Amino acid sequence: MSQLNQTQTASLQGITTRYLVIGEGVDVILLHGWGANIPLMLPLAQQLYPLGYRIHLLDLPGFGESGLPPQAWSVHDYARHVLAYMAYQNLERVHLFGHSFGGRISIVLGANHGIHIGKIVLCDAAGVKPRKAWYNHLLLSVYRWVKHVLPDHPLVKQLQTAYRNRVGSADYLQAGALKATFLAVIDEDLLPLASKIRQPTLLVWGTADQDTPLWQAKKLEATIPNAGLVTLEGAGHYSYLDRLLDVTRIVDYFYKHD
């Protein structure tokens, strides 16, 4: 039977949440990126669990087959949801693997709830605010000025659309009911929290990542006190899929060695 057919659901914080647990051993939670789900994390889980891990996968609220958050959520709300899952499963302490948006959640958990967190792997993680081009700032300034001076002019709507289409990522444009949550999530610069992480932290990054470029990994490495960076030449934003066996070997070694 396919492991995806073994998923279960639990009501966590009043939200129906799909999850999957495979393997036996040290508890590891894999946290997926924005717009992703359990199936996208499953290849890594299938490689890791025979090595002595009990792997936990979640469809985070609003993704996969889990329910929507009741209102716009921040990264901190998602972190609390992971803690609710840990309480549901009686997990005192876990290792984390956070990809992209899941990396944001991992940063919050490591900084604010470190007593429950062992080691952290941040894979092509989000959380560092991107550099904005001067044109984007100019377009936003013009939009704000026109909205203030001519609030009912059709140009306001046109400039708003132009700005969102230029600076809005595909994630935002496709967010649907989660657009307010997306804006709340990306609005927070997590570097101040990253500086508070005391757990051993490994950054795993694709050198060809265009969504969270390598300079962001280097910024996180310089900010987190006990962090190291492994780069995967030519891998993209989903480096753990591009280089699945390499990432499995790296993560396994990191979790098992001091």
ZIMO-V8839 format. One line per field, one symbol per residue. phi: phi as a letter, one per 40 degrees, with the letter a starting at -180 (. if undefined). Layout:
phi: ???
//
This chain:
phi: .dcccccbbbcbfgbcbcaabbgbhccbbcbcccgcaddcccdcdcccccchbbcbbbccdgbfbcccccacbcdccccccccccccccfccabcbbbbfdccdcccccccbbcccbcbbbbbfcchccccbcdccccccccdccccccbdbcdcdcccccccccccccddccbcfcccccdccccccccddcdcccbcdbbcbaccccccbcdccccccccccdbbbbbbbcgccccccccbdcccdccccccccbc
//
